[in-house]
C-alpha cells in the first residue's frame, strides 16, 4: 500500500494533435505544456489550429502529487537546467482518444512510465508557480540521507574447493 501524498498541486494539461503522414494512424498526439491551476475549461476543448495541421487542445486536469520519500528526486529535477513535469496520456479506445493519466515532478517515475510502451509519456517545462511550490515542499520536507555502502563478508579462500568427506555426492 502506498502512503498518501503529503501535498498535491492542481494542473491543466495542453496537448497537440498533428496530422500523421502514415497509412496506419491519422494523428500523432503529444503533451506540450502544463498550466498552473485547474482552469474552468471543459476537457478536450480545442484551443487553436495552425496552417501546418497542428491543433492544440486543453486535455483536462490532473494532480501533481508530492511525497516526502521522493524529495531527493524533486530536488535533482529543480537543480537541472530545465526543470520538467512528466505527462502521461493513456489511450481510451473512445473519443477523445486519450485520458490524462498522470502528471509527476519525479524524473525517476516519469522515466519508469516510459517502459510500458502503451502510454504517451513526455516531459514538458515546469511552470514557475509549480516550481515555486515544489521548491517550498523540498525545503520543508527534505532530509539528507547518508548513503552507506554495505561491505561484503570476506570469503574464506582456504575453504574454497575443500569439502568434508561424504558430501561430494559421487561416493556410494
DSSP file (Angstrom, degrees, kcal/mol; ACC not computed):
  #  RESIDUE AA STRUCTURE BP1 BP2  ACC     N-H-->O    O-->H-N    N-H-->O    O-->H-N    TCO  KAPPA ALPHA  PHI   PSI    X-CA   Y-CA   Z-CA
    1    1 A X              0   0    0      0, 0.0     2,-0.3     0, 0.0     0, 0.0   0.000 360.0 360.0 360.0 133.9    0.0    0.0    0.0
    2    2 A X        -     0   0    0      1,-0.1     2,-0.1     3,-0.0     3,-0.1  -0.677 360.0-115.6 -89.9 139.7    1.3    3.4   -1.0
    3    3 A X        -     0   0    0     -2,-0.3     3,-0.1     1,-0.1    -1,-0.1  -0.419  38.8-102.4 -68.0 147.4    1.3    6.3    1.5
    4    4 A X        -     0   0    0      1,-0.1    -1,-0.1    -2,-0.1     2,-0.0  -0.349  44.6 -93.6 -68.5 154.1   -0.9    9.2    0.5
    5    5 A X        -     0   0    0      1,-0.1    62,-0.2    62,-0.1    -1,-0.1  -0.350  21.8-142.2 -66.4 149.3    0.8   12.3   -0.9
    6    6 A X  S    S+     0   0    0     60,-2.0     2,-0.3     1,-0.2    61,-0.2   0.750  84.7  12.0 -81.8 -25.5    1.6   15.0    1.6
    7    7 A X  E     -A   66   0A   0     59,-1.4    59,-3.2     2,-0.0     2,-0.4  -0.989  63.9-160.7-148.7 153.2    0.8   17.7   -1.0
    8    8 A X  E     -A   65   0A   0     -2,-0.3     2,-0.5    57,-0.2    57,-0.2  -0.997   5.2-156.1-137.0 142.2   -1.0   17.9   -4.3
    9    9 A X  E     -A   64   0A   0     55,-1.7    55,-2.9    -2,-0.4     2,-0.3  -0.977  18.5-133.4-120.0 123.0   -0.8   20.7   -7.0
   10   10 A X  E     +A   63   0A   0     -2,-0.5    27,-2.1    53,-0.2     2,-0.3  -0.569  32.5 174.6 -75.9 135.0   -3.6   21.1   -9.5
   11   11 A X  E     -AB  62  36A   0     51,-2.6    51,-2.2    -2,-0.3     2,-0.4  -0.955  26.5-136.5-137.9 156.9   -2.5   21.4  -13.1
   12   12 A X  E     -AB  61  35A   0     23,-2.2    23,-3.3    -2,-0.3     2,-0.4  -0.910  21.4-141.2-110.9 144.9   -4.1   21.7  -16.5
   13   13 A X  E     -AB  60  34A   0     47,-2.8    46,-2.6    -2,-0.4    47,-0.9  -0.907   9.3-162.7-114.2 131.3   -2.6   19.7  -19.5
   14   14 A X  E     -AB  58  33A   0     19,-2.6    18,-2.8    -2,-0.4    19,-1.6  -0.944  13.3-172.8-110.9 130.0   -2.4   21.0  -23.0
   15   15 A X  E     -AB  57  31A   0     42,-2.4    42,-2.6    -2,-0.5     2,-0.4  -0.826  14.4-138.3-121.1 160.4   -1.8   18.5  -25.8
   16   16 A X  E     -AB  56  30A   0     14,-2.9    14,-1.9    -2,-0.3     2,-0.5  -0.950   6.5-156.6-120.2 138.0   -1.1   18.8  -29.5
   17   17 A X  E     -AB  55  29A   0     38,-3.2    38,-2.6    -2,-0.4     2,-0.4  -0.966  12.7-170.2-113.8 127.7   -2.5   16.8  -32.3
   18   18 A X  E     -AB  54  28A   0     10,-2.8    10,-2.7    -2,-0.5     2,-0.3  -0.960  29.8-112.5-120.3 134.0   -0.5   16.6  -35.6
   19   19 A X  E     - B   0  27A   0     34,-0.9     8,-0.3    -2,-0.4     2,-0.2  -0.487  39.8-133.1 -62.6 124.7   -1.8   15.1  -38.8
   20   20 A X        -     0   0    0      6,-2.7     2,-0.8    -2,-0.3    -1,-0.1  -0.545   6.8-141.7 -84.5 146.1    0.3   11.9  -39.4
   21   21 A X        +     0   0    0     -2,-0.2     2,-0.3     2,-0.0     5,-0.1  -0.567  69.5 103.4-100.6  66.4    1.9   11.1  -42.7
   22   22 A X  S    S-     0   0    0     -2,-0.8    -2,-0.1     3,-0.5     0, 0.0  -0.981  70.1-138.8-147.2 151.0    1.1    7.4  -42.3
   23   23 A X  S    S+     0   0    0     -2,-0.3     3,-0.1     1,-0.1    -1,-0.1   0.572 103.6  52.0 -86.7  -8.7   -1.3    4.9  -43.6
   24   24 A X  S    S+     0   0    0      1,-0.2     2,-0.4     2,-0.0    -1,-0.1   0.755 112.8  32.3-100.2 -28.9   -1.8    3.3  -40.2
   25   25 A X        -     0   0    0      1,-0.1    -3,-0.5     3,-0.0    -1,-0.2  -0.969  55.6-156.3-131.1 148.0   -2.6    6.3  -38.0
   26   26 A X  S    S+     0   0    0     -2,-0.4    -6,-2.7     1,-0.2     2,-0.3   0.858  77.5  17.8 -86.1 -39.3   -4.4    9.5  -38.7
   27   27 A X  E     -B   19   0A   0     -8,-0.3     2,-0.4    -6,-0.1    -8,-0.2  -0.938  58.7-141.6-136.7 154.6   -2.9   11.7  -35.9
   28   28 A X  E     -B   18   0A   0    -10,-2.7   -10,-2.8    -2,-0.3     2,-0.4  -0.942  23.0-154.1-110.4 139.0    0.0   11.9  -33.5
   29   29 A X  E     +B   17   0A   0     -2,-0.4     2,-0.3   -12,-0.2   -12,-0.2  -0.891  16.9 170.2-117.1 144.9   -0.6   13.2  -30.0
   30   30 A X  E     -B   16   0A   0    -14,-1.9   -14,-2.9    -2,-0.4     2,-0.2  -0.941  34.4-123.0-155.1 128.1    1.9   14.9  -27.7
   31   31 A X  E     +B   15   0A   0     -2,-0.3   -16,-0.3   -16,-0.3     3,-0.1  -0.546  32.2 174.5 -65.6 135.4    1.6   16.8  -24.4
   32   32 A X  E     -     0   0A   0    -18,-2.8    93,-0.3     1,-0.4     2,-0.3   0.649  53.0  -1.4-119.8 -23.8    3.1   20.2  -24.9
   33   33 A X  E     -B   14   0A   0    -19,-1.6   -19,-2.6    91,-0.1     2,-0.4  -0.993  50.6-136.6-162.0 165.4    2.6   22.2  -21.7
   34   34 A X  E     -B   13   0A   0     91,-0.4     2,-0.4    -2,-0.3   -21,-0.2  -0.987  19.2-145.4-127.3 137.8    1.1   22.2  -18.3
   35   35 A X  E     -B   12   0A   0    -23,-3.3   -23,-2.2    -2,-0.4     2,-0.3  -0.841  22.6-115.5-103.2 138.9   -0.8   25.1  -16.8
   36   36 A X  E    S+B   11   0A   0     -2,-0.4   -25,-0.2   -25,-0.2     2,-0.1  -0.578  85.1  11.1 -70.6 130.8   -0.6   26.1  -13.1
   37   37 A X  S    S-     0   0    0    -27,-2.1     2,-0.7    -2,-0.3    -2,-0.2  -0.190  97.2 -75.3  89.6 173.9   -4.0   25.5  -11.5
   38   38 A X        -     0   0    0    -27,-0.1    -1,-0.1    23,-0.1    23,-0.1  -0.890  48.0-144.4-113.7  99.9   -7.1   23.8  -12.9
   39   39 A X        -     0   0    0     -2,-0.7    -2,-0.0     1,-0.1   -28,-0.0  -0.160  18.1-122.4 -60.9 157.8   -8.9   26.0  -15.5
   40   40 A X  S    S+     0   0    0      2,-0.1    -1,-0.1     0, 0.0     2,-0.1   0.520  75.8 120.1 -76.0  -6.2  -12.7   26.0  -15.7
   41   41 A X  S    S-     0   0    0      1,-0.1     3,-0.1    19,-0.0     4,-0.1  -0.352  72.0-112.2 -63.8 134.7  -12.4   24.9  -19.3
   42   42 A X    >   -     0   0    0      1,-0.1     3,-0.8     2,-0.1    16,-0.2  -0.375  43.1 -91.0 -64.8 146.5  -14.0   21.6  -20.1
   43   43 A X  T 3  S+     0   0    0      1,-0.2    16,-0.2    16,-0.1    17,-0.2  -0.260 109.2  23.5 -57.5 146.5  -11.6   18.8  -21.0
   44   44 A X  T 3  S+     0   0    0     14,-2.4     2,-0.5     1,-0.3    -1,-0.2   0.780  80.1 159.3  64.8  34.5  -10.8   18.4  -24.7
   45   45 A X  E <   -C   58   0A   0     13,-1.2    13,-2.7    -3,-0.8     2,-0.4  -0.729  45.3-119.1 -80.8 130.4  -11.6   22.0  -25.6
   46   46 A X  E     -C   57   0A   0     -2,-0.5    11,-0.3    11,-0.2     3,-0.1  -0.575  31.8-178.8 -72.3 126.7  -10.0   23.0  -28.9
   47   47 A X  E     -     0   0A   0      9,-3.0     2,-0.3    -2,-0.4    10,-0.2   0.759  54.9 -38.9 -98.5 -30.9   -7.6   25.9  -28.2
   48   48 A X  E     -C   56   0A   0      8,-1.3     8,-2.4     2,-0.0    -1,-0.3  -0.976  42.1-140.0 177.4 169.3   -6.3   26.6  -31.7
   49   49 A X  E     -C   55   0A   0     -2,-0.3     6,-0.2     6,-0.2     2,-0.2  -0.994  14.6-154.2-147.8 141.9   -5.0   25.4  -35.0
   50   50 A X    >   -     0   0    0      4,-2.2     3,-1.3    -2,-0.3     4,-0.1  -0.604  36.0 -99.9-112.6 178.2   -2.2   26.5  -37.3
   51   51 A X  T 3  S+     0   0    0      1,-0.3    -1,-0.0    -2,-0.2    -2,-0.0   0.569 115.1  66.4 -74.4  -8.3   -1.6   26.2  -41.0
   52   52 A X  T 3  S-     0   0    0      2,-0.1    -1,-0.3   -34,-0.0   -33,-0.2   0.304 120.1-100.3 -95.6   8.8    0.7   23.2  -40.6
   53   53 A X  S <  S+     0   0    0     -3,-1.3   -34,-0.9     1,-0.3     2,-0.5   0.661  76.8 140.4  83.8  15.9   -2.1   21.0  -39.3
   54   54 A X  E     -A   18   0A   0    -36,-0.2    -4,-2.2    -4,-0.1     2,-0.4  -0.820  28.4-173.7 -94.9 128.7   -1.3   21.3  -35.6
   55   55 A X  E     -AC  17  49A   0    -38,-2.6   -38,-3.2    -2,-0.5     2,-0.4  -0.981   9.6-151.6-122.8 132.5   -4.2   21.5  -33.3
   56   56 A X  E     -AC  16  48A   0     -8,-2.4    -9,-3.0    -2,-0.4    -8,-1.3  -0.834  13.6-173.8-105.5 144.0   -3.9   22.2  -29.6
   57   57 A X  E     -AC  15  46A   0    -42,-2.6   -42,-2.4    -2,-0.4     2,-0.9  -0.965  31.9-124.5-131.7 146.8   -6.4   21.0  -27.0
   58   58 A X  E     -AC  14  45A   0    -13,-2.7   -14,-2.4    -2,-0.3   -13,-1.2  -0.863  31.6-170.4 -84.9 111.4   -6.9   21.5  -23.3
   59   59 A X  E     -     0   0A   0    -46,-2.6    41,-0.3    -2,-0.9     2,-0.3   0.724  39.6 -94.2 -83.3 -22.7   -6.9   17.9  -22.3
   60   60 A X  E     -A   13   0A   0    -47,-0.9   -47,-2.8   -17,-0.2    -1,-0.3  -0.869  45.2 -55.1 139.0-173.4   -8.0   18.2  -18.7
   61   61 A X  E     +A   12   0A   0     -2,-0.3     2,-0.3   -49,-0.2   -49,-0.2  -0.628  40.4 172.9-105.2 161.9   -6.8   18.5  -15.2
   62   62 A X  E     -A   11   0A   0    -51,-2.2   -51,-2.6    -2,-0.2     2,-0.5  -0.941  28.5-115.9-153.4 170.8   -4.5   16.4  -13.0
   63   63 A X  E     -A   10   0A   0     -2,-0.3     2,-0.9   -53,-0.2    40,-0.6  -0.965  12.3-145.4-115.7 131.4   -2.8   16.5   -9.7
   64   64 A X  E     -A    9   0A   0    -55,-2.9   -55,-1.7    -2,-0.5     2,-0.3  -0.864  26.8-153.1 -90.9 105.6    1.0   16.6   -9.2
   65   65 A X  E     -A    8   0A   0     -2,-0.9     2,-0.5    38,-0.5    40,-0.4  -0.647   4.7-154.3 -85.3 135.7    1.3   14.5   -6.0
   66   66 A X  E     -A    7   0A   0    -59,-3.2   -60,-2.0    -2,-0.3   -59,-1.4  -0.943   8.7-168.2-115.7 129.8    4.3   15.2   -3.8
   67   67 A X    >   -     0   0    0     -2,-0.5     3,-1.4   -62,-0.2   -62,-0.1  -0.916  26.4-135.3-118.4 140.5    5.7   12.6   -1.4
   68   68 A X  G >  S+     0   0    0     -2,-0.4     3,-1.4     1,-0.3    75,-0.2   0.856 105.4  61.0 -60.0 -35.7    8.3   13.1    1.3
   69   69 A X  G 3  S+     0   0    0      1,-0.3    -1,-0.3     2,-0.1     3,-0.2   0.638 103.8  50.3 -68.9 -13.2   10.1   10.0    0.2
   70   70 A X  G <> S+     0   0    0     -3,-1.4     4,-2.1     1,-0.1     3,-0.4   0.222  71.4 110.9-109.7  13.7   10.8   11.5   -3.3
   71   71 A X  H <> S+     0   0    0     -3,-1.4     4,-2.7     1,-0.2     5,-0.2   0.820  74.8  58.4 -62.5 -30.3   12.3   14.9   -2.2
   72   72 A X  H  > S+     0   0    0     -3,-0.2     4,-2.3     2,-0.2    -1,-0.2   0.923 107.8  46.6 -63.5 -42.5   15.7   13.9   -3.5
   73   73 A X  H  > S+     0   0    0     -3,-0.4     4,-2.1     2,-0.2    34,-0.3   0.900 113.0  49.0 -65.8 -40.7   14.3   13.3   -7.0
   74   74 A X  H  X S+     0   0    0     -4,-2.1     4,-2.7     2,-0.2    -2,-0.2   0.929 110.9  51.0 -63.2 -43.7   12.4   16.6   -6.9
   75   75 A X  H  X S+     0   0    0     -4,-2.7     4,-1.9     1,-0.2    -2,-0.2   0.920 110.6  48.2 -59.8 -45.1   15.5   18.5   -5.7
   76   76 A X  H  X S+     0   0    0     -4,-2.3     4,-0.7     2,-0.2    -1,-0.2   0.884 111.2  51.1 -64.1 -38.2   17.6   17.0   -8.6
   77   77 A X  H >< S+     0   0    0     -4,-2.1     3,-0.9     1,-0.2    -2,-0.2   0.934 110.9  47.7 -62.5 -47.0   14.8   17.9  -11.1
   78   78 A X  H 3< S+     0   0    0     -4,-2.7     5,-0.2     1,-0.2    -2,-0.2   0.828 110.3  53.1 -64.2 -31.9   14.7   21.5   -9.8
   79   79 A X  H 3< S+     0   0    0     -4,-1.9    -1,-0.2    -5,-0.2    -2,-0.2   0.603  90.9  99.8 -79.8 -11.5   18.6   21.7  -10.0
   80   80 A X  S << S-     0   0    0     -3,-0.9     3,-0.5    -4,-0.7    -3,-0.0  -0.208  90.1-107.2 -71.3 166.9   18.6   20.6  -13.6
   81   81 A X  S    S+     0   0    0      1,-0.3     2,-0.4     2,-0.0    -1,-0.1   0.860 113.4  26.5 -62.5 -36.4   19.0   23.0  -16.5
   82   82 A X  S    S-     0   0    0     -5,-0.1    -1,-0.3    43,-0.0    -3,-0.1  -0.775  81.5-149.1-130.6  87.3   15.3   22.6  -17.4
   83   83 A X        -     0   0    0     -3,-0.5    43,-2.4    -2,-0.4     2,-0.3  -0.314  30.1-172.6 -55.9 137.2   13.0   21.5  -14.5
   84   84 A X  E     -D  125   0B   0     41,-0.3     2,-0.4    21,-0.2    41,-0.2  -0.853  29.4-142.1-133.9 162.4   10.2   19.4  -16.0
   85   85 A X  E     -D  124   0B   0     39,-2.5    39,-2.8    -2,-0.3     2,-0.5  -0.943  24.2-134.1-116.9 147.3    7.0   17.7  -15.4
   86   86 A X  E     -DE 123 104B   0     18,-2.9    18,-2.2    -2,-0.4     2,-0.4  -0.914  18.2-160.4-106.5 124.7    6.2   14.3  -17.0
   87   87 A X  E     -DE 122 103B   0     35,-3.0    35,-2.0    -2,-0.5     2,-0.5  -0.883   1.0-160.6-107.4 132.2    2.8   14.0  -18.5
   88   88 A X  E     -DE 121 102B   0     14,-3.0    13,-2.3    -2,-0.4    14,-1.4  -0.960   3.6-168.7-116.9 121.9    1.3   10.6  -19.2
   89   89 A X  E     -DE 120 100B   0     31,-2.9    31,-2.5    -2,-0.5     2,-0.4  -0.924   8.3-157.9-106.4 133.0   -1.6   10.1  -21.6
   90   90 A X  E     - E   0  99B   0      9,-2.6     9,-2.3    -2,-0.5    29,-0.1  -0.936  22.3-113.5-115.4 133.5   -3.4    6.8  -21.7
   91   91 A X  E     - E   0  98B   0     -2,-0.4     7,-0.3    27,-0.4     6,-0.1  -0.351  24.6-171.3 -64.5 138.1   -5.4    5.5  -24.7
   92   92 A X        -     0   0    0      5,-2.6     6,-0.1     2,-0.3    -1,-0.1   0.702  28.8-133.5-101.7 -25.5   -9.1    5.2  -24.1
   93   93 A X  S    S+     0   0    0      4,-0.7     2,-0.2     1,-0.4     4,-0.1   0.516  83.1  73.2  79.0   4.5  -10.3    3.5  -27.2
   94   94 A X  S    S-     0   0    0      2,-0.4     2,-0.5     3,-0.1    -1,-0.4  -0.556  95.7 -46.0-128.2-169.1  -13.1    6.1  -27.4
   95   95 A X  S    S+     0   0    0     -2,-0.2     2,-0.2    -3,-0.1     0, 0.0  -0.963 125.1  41.4-107.0 130.2  -13.4    9.7  -28.2
   96   96 A X  S    S-     0   0    0     -2,-0.5    -2,-0.4     2,-0.1    -4,-0.1   0.623  92.3-145.3 -66.4 154.9  -11.5   11.6  -27.0
   97   97 A X  S    S+     0   0    0     -2,-0.2    -5,-2.6    -4,-0.1    -4,-0.7   0.662  72.9  41.5 -72.6 -16.5   -8.7    9.1  -27.7
   98   98 A X  E     -E   91   0B   0     -7,-0.3     2,-0.4    -6,-0.1    -7,-0.2  -0.938  61.2-153.7-133.7 154.3   -6.6    9.8  -24.6
   99   99 A X  E     -E   90   0B   0     -9,-2.3    -9,-2.6    -2,-0.3     2,-1.0  -0.952  33.1-111.5-120.6 143.0   -7.1   10.5  -21.0
  100  100 A X  E     +E   89   0B   0     -2,-0.4   -11,-0.2   -41,-0.3     3,-0.1  -0.666  43.0 173.8 -73.7 107.7   -4.7   12.5  -18.8
  101  101 A X  E     -     0   0B   0    -13,-2.3     2,-0.3    -2,-1.0    -1,-0.2   0.883  54.1 -13.4 -85.7 -42.6   -3.5    9.6  -16.6
  102  102 A X  E     -E   88   0B   0    -14,-1.4   -14,-3.0   -40,-0.1     2,-0.4  -0.992  41.8-161.5-162.1 147.9   -0.7   11.2  -14.5
  103  103 A X  E     +E   87   0B   0    -40,-0.6   -38,-0.5    -2,-0.3     2,-0.3  -0.987  26.2 177.8-132.2 128.7    1.5   14.3  -14.2
  104  104 A X  E     -E   86   0B   0    -18,-2.2   -18,-2.9    -2,-0.4   -40,-0.1  -0.956  35.6-157.6-134.7 150.5    4.6   13.9  -12.0
  105  105 A X  S    S+     0   0    0    -40,-0.4     2,-0.7    -2,-0.3   -21,-0.2   0.380  72.4 100.0 -98.9  -0.5    7.6   16.0  -10.9
  106  106 A X     >  -     0   0    0      1,-0.2     4,-2.5   -20,-0.1     5,-0.2  -0.786  58.4-161.6 -91.6 110.7    9.6   12.9  -10.1
  107  107 A X  H  > S+     0   0    0     -2,-0.7     4,-2.5   -34,-0.3     5,-0.2   0.841  90.4  55.0 -62.0 -32.9   12.0   12.2  -13.0
  108  108 A X  H  > S+     0   0    0      2,-0.2     4,-2.2     1,-0.2    -1,-0.2   0.913 110.3  45.4 -66.8 -41.3   12.5    8.6  -11.9
  109  109 A X  H  > S+     0   0    0      2,-0.2     4,-1.9     1,-0.2    -2,-0.2   0.921 112.7  51.4 -66.0 -43.6    8.8    7.9  -12.0
  110  110 A X  H  X S+     0   0    0     -4,-2.5     4,-0.6     1,-0.2    -2,-0.2   0.918 112.1  45.7 -59.2 -44.7    8.5    9.7  -15.4
  111  111 A X  H >< S+     0   0    0     -4,-2.5     3,-1.1     1,-0.2     4,-0.4   0.901 109.9  54.8 -65.9 -40.4   11.2    7.6  -16.9
  112  112 A X  H >< S+     0   0    0     -4,-2.2     3,-1.1     1,-0.3    -1,-0.2   0.839 102.2  57.9 -61.9 -33.2    9.8    4.4  -15.4
  113  113 A X  H >< S+     0   0    0     -4,-1.9     3,-0.8     1,-0.2     4,-0.3   0.665  92.9  68.3 -73.3 -15.6    6.5    5.1  -17.0
  114  114 A X  T << S+     0   0    0     -3,-1.1     3,-0.5    -4,-0.6    -1,-0.2   0.674  86.4  71.3 -74.0 -15.4    8.1    5.2  -20.5
  115  115 A X  T <  S+     0   0    0     -3,-1.1    -1,-0.2    -4,-0.4    -2,-0.2   0.662  79.6  72.1 -78.1 -16.0    8.8    1.4  -20.2
  116  116 A X  S <  S-     0   0    0     -3,-0.8    -1,-0.2    -4,-0.2    -2,-0.1   0.864  82.6-153.0 -69.8 -33.6    5.2    0.3  -20.6
  117  117 A X  S    S+     0   0    0     -3,-0.5    -1,-0.1    -4,-0.3    -2,-0.1   0.170  76.4  77.5  86.1 -19.9    5.1    1.2  -24.3
  118  118 A X  S    S+     0   0    0      2,-0.0   -27,-0.4   -27,-0.0     2,-0.2   0.719  81.3  71.2 -96.0 -23.7    1.4    1.8  -24.5
  119  119 A X  S    S-     0   0    0     -6,-0.3     2,-0.6   -29,-0.1   -29,-0.2  -0.554  80.0-122.4 -91.9 156.7    1.2    5.2  -22.9
  120  120 A X  E     -D   89   0B   0    -31,-2.5   -31,-2.9    -2,-0.2     2,-0.5  -0.902  34.8-178.1 -94.8 119.6    2.4    8.6  -24.3
  121  121 A X  E     +D   88   0B   0     -2,-0.6     2,-0.4   -33,-0.2   -33,-0.2  -0.981   7.7 162.9-124.0 121.7    4.9   10.0  -21.9
  122  122 A X  E     -D   87   0B   0    -35,-2.0   -35,-3.0    -2,-0.5     2,-0.4  -0.990  32.5-130.5-136.8 144.7    6.5   13.4  -22.5
  123  123 A X  E     -D   86   0B   0     -2,-0.4     2,-0.3   -37,-0.2   -37,-0.2  -0.781  27.6-174.2 -91.1 141.3    8.4   15.8  -20.3
  124  124 A X  E     -D   85   0B   0    -39,-2.8   -39,-2.5    -2,-0.4   -91,-0.1  -0.930  36.6 -82.7-130.3 154.9    7.2   19.4  -20.5
  125  125 A X  E     -D   84   0B   0    -93,-0.3     2,-0.6    -2,-0.3   -91,-0.4  -0.291  44.4-120.0 -59.0 140.3    8.7   22.6  -18.9
  126  126 A X        -     0   0    0    -43,-2.4   -43,-0.1   -93,-0.1    -1,-0.1  -0.728  29.5-123.4 -82.7 119.6    7.7   23.1  -15.3
  127  127 A X     >  -     0   0    0     -2,-0.6     4,-2.6   -93,-0.1     3,-0.5  -0.276  22.0-112.6 -62.2 150.2    5.8   26.4  -15.0
  128  128 A X  H  > S+     0   0    0      1,-0.2     4,-2.5     2,-0.2     5,-0.2   0.864 113.9  52.8 -54.1 -45.6    7.3   28.9  -12.5
  129  129 A X  H  > S+     0   0    0      1,-0.2     4,-1.6     2,-0.2    -1,-0.2   0.885 112.7  45.3 -62.2 -35.7    4.4   28.8   -9.9
  130  130 A X  H  > S+     0   0    0     -3,-0.5     4,-2.6     2,-0.2     5,-0.2   0.907 110.6  53.7 -71.3 -41.3    4.6   25.0   -9.8
  131  131 A X  H  X S+     0   0    0     -4,-2.6     4,-2.8     1,-0.2    -2,-0.2   0.911 107.5  51.9 -57.3 -43.0    8.4   25.2   -9.5
  132  132 A X  H  X S+     0   0    0     -4,-2.5     4,-2.2     1,-0.2    -1,-0.2   0.903 110.6  47.5 -61.5 -41.8    7.9   27.5   -6.5
  133  133 A X  H  X S+     0   0    0     -4,-1.6     4,-2.1     2,-0.2    -2,-0.2   0.905 113.2  47.2 -67.1 -41.3    5.5   25.1   -4.8
  134  134 A X  H  X S+     0   0    0     -4,-2.6     4,-2.6     2,-0.2    -2,-0.2   0.913 111.7  51.4 -66.7 -41.8    7.8   22.1   -5.4
  135  135 A X  H  X S+     0   0    0     -4,-2.8     4,-2.7    -5,-0.2    -2,-0.2   0.918 110.4  48.8 -59.5 -44.0   10.8   24.1   -4.1
  136  136 A X  H  X S+     0   0    0     -4,-2.2     4,-2.0     2,-0.2    -1,-0.2   0.892 110.9  50.7 -63.4 -39.7    8.9   25.0   -1.0
  137  137 A X  H  X S+     0   0    0     -4,-2.1     4,-2.4     2,-0.2     5,-0.3   0.929 112.5  45.8 -63.0 -45.8    7.9   21.4   -0.4
  138  138 A X  H  X S+     0   0    0     -4,-2.6     4,-2.5     1,-0.2    -2,-0.2   0.923 111.7  52.2 -63.9 -44.2   11.5   20.2   -0.8
  139  139 A X  H  < S+     0   0    0     -4,-2.7    -1,-0.2     1,-0.2    -2,-0.2   0.867 116.4  40.4 -60.2 -37.0   12.8   23.0    1.5
  140  140 A X  H  < S+     0   0    0     -4,-2.0    -1,-0.2    -5,-0.2    -2,-0.2   0.847 128.9  24.4 -80.8 -34.7   10.3   22.0    4.2
  141  141 A X  H  < S+     0   0    0     -4,-2.4     2,-0.2    -5,-0.2    -3,-0.2   0.572  85.0 113.6-114.4 -10.8   10.4   18.2    4.0
  142  142 A X     <  -     0   0    0     -4,-2.5     2,-0.5    -5,-0.3   -73,-0.1  -0.463  37.2-175.5 -73.2 132.8   13.8   17.1    2.5
  143  143 A X        -     0   0    0    -75,-0.2     2,-0.3    -2,-0.2   -71,-0.1  -0.992  26.7-127.2-124.3 120.7   16.1   15.2    4.9
  144  144 A X        -     0   0    0     -2,-0.5     2,-0.5     1,-0.0    -2,-0.0  -0.517  24.1-155.6 -69.5 125.7   19.5   14.4    3.5
  145  145 A X        -     0   0    0     -2,-0.3     2,-0.3     0, 0.0    -1,-0.0  -0.907  12.9-129.2-107.1 127.4   20.1   10.6    3.9
  146  146 A X        -     0   0    0     -2,-0.5     2,-0.5     1,-0.1    -2,-0.0  -0.579  21.1-128.8 -75.9 130.1   23.7    9.4    4.1
  147  147 A X        -     0   0    0     -2,-0.3     2,-0.6     2,-0.0    -1,-0.1  -0.687  22.6-164.2 -80.6 125.6   24.4    6.6    1.7
  148  148 A X        -     0   0    0     -2,-0.5     2,-0.4     0, 0.0    -2,-0.0  -0.949   9.8-145.1-114.6 116.1   26.0    3.7    3.4
  149  149 A X        -     0   0    0     -2,-0.6     2,-0.1     1,-0.1    -2,-0.0  -0.653  19.6-125.8 -81.3 129.9   27.7    1.2    1.2
  150  150 A X        -     0   0    0     -2,-0.4     2,-0.5     1,-0.0    -1,-0.1  -0.470  18.5-136.5 -72.5 144.7   27.4   -2.4    2.5
  151  151 A X        -     0   0    0     -2,-0.1     2,-0.1     3,-0.0     3,-0.1  -0.865  17.2-125.8-102.7 137.1   30.6   -4.3    2.9
  152  152 A X        -     0   0    0     -2,-0.5     2,-0.2     1,-0.1     3,-0.0  -0.467  28.7-103.6 -77.0 150.7   30.7   -7.9    1.8
  153  153 A X        -     0   0    0     -2,-0.1     2,-0.3     1,-0.1    -1,-0.1  -0.509  42.2-106.5 -69.1 142.4   31.8  -10.6    4.1
  154  154 A X        -     0   0    0     -2,-0.2     2,-0.2     1,-0.1    -1,-0.1  -0.549  34.2-125.6 -71.9 131.6   35.4  -11.7    3.4
  155  155 A X        -     0   0    0     -2,-0.3     2,-1.1     1,-0.1     3,-0.1  -0.532  15.9-121.3 -77.3 144.1   35.4  -15.1    1.8
  156  156 A X    >>  -     0   0    0     -2,-0.2     3,-1.2     1,-0.2     4,-0.6  -0.756  26.0-170.4 -85.5  99.7   37.5  -17.8    3.4
  157  157 A X  T 34 S+     0   0    0     -2,-1.1     3,-0.4     1,-0.3    -1,-0.2   0.744  82.0  62.5 -67.0 -22.4   39.8  -18.7    0.5
  158  158 A X  T 34 S+     0   0    0      1,-0.2    -1,-0.3    -3,-0.1    -2,-0.1   0.767 100.8  53.4 -71.5 -24.9   41.1  -21.7    2.4
  159  159 A X  T X4 S+     0   0    0     -3,-1.2     3,-1.5     2,-0.1    -1,-0.2   0.647  82.4 109.4 -85.7 -14.7   37.6  -23.2    2.4
  160  160 A X  T 3< S+     0   0    0     -4,-0.6     3,-0.1    -3,-0.4    -3,-0.0  -0.418  90.5   4.9 -65.9 129.8   37.2  -23.0   -1.4
  161  161 A X  T 3  S+     0   0    0      1,-0.2     2,-0.5    -2,-0.2    -1,-0.3   0.350 103.3 111.5  82.4  -7.5   37.3  -26.3   -3.1
  162  162 A X    <   +     0   0    0     -3,-1.5     2,-0.4    -4,-0.0    -1,-0.2  -0.885  41.4 178.4-104.1 126.1   37.5  -28.3    0.1
  163  163 A X        -     0   0    0     -2,-0.5     3,-0.1    -3,-0.1     5,-0.1  -0.954  33.3-108.8-123.9 144.9   34.5  -30.5    1.1
  164  164 A X    >   -     0   0    0     -2,-0.4     3,-1.4     1,-0.1     4,-0.1  -0.372  53.2 -84.4 -64.7 150.4   34.2  -32.7    4.1
  165  165 A X  T 3  S+     0   0    0      1,-0.2    -1,-0.1     2,-0.1     0, 0.0  -0.251 114.3  26.9 -56.6 141.1   34.2  -36.4    3.3
  166  166 A X  T 3  S+     0   0    0     -3,-0.1    -1,-0.2     1,-0.0    -2,-0.1   0.502  97.5  91.0  86.6   5.4   30.9  -37.8    2.2
  167  167 A X    <   +     0   0    0     -3,-1.4    -2,-0.1     1,-0.1    -3,-0.1   0.362  59.3  85.7-112.5   5.5   29.4  -34.5    0.8
  168  168 A X  S    S-     0   0    0     -4,-0.1    -1,-0.1    -5,-0.1    -3,-0.1   0.805  84.1-136.3 -77.8 -28.0   30.5  -34.8   -2.8
  169  169 A X  S    S+     0   0    0     -3,-0.0    -1,-0.1     2,-0.0    -2,-0.0   0.357  86.7  88.2  88.2  -7.1   27.6  -36.8   -4.0
  170  170 A X        +     0   0    0      2,-0.0     2,-0.3     0, 0.0    -3,-0.0   0.440  66.7  92.5-102.6  -0.6   29.8  -39.1   -6.0
  171  171 A X              0   0    0      1,-0.1    -2,-0.0    -5,-0.0     0, 0.0  -0.662 360.0 360.0 -92.7 149.6   30.5  -41.6   -3.2
  172  172 A X              0   0    0     -2,-0.3    -1,-0.1     0, 0.0    -2,-0.0   0.398 360.0 360.0-119.1 360.0   28.4  -44.6   -2.7
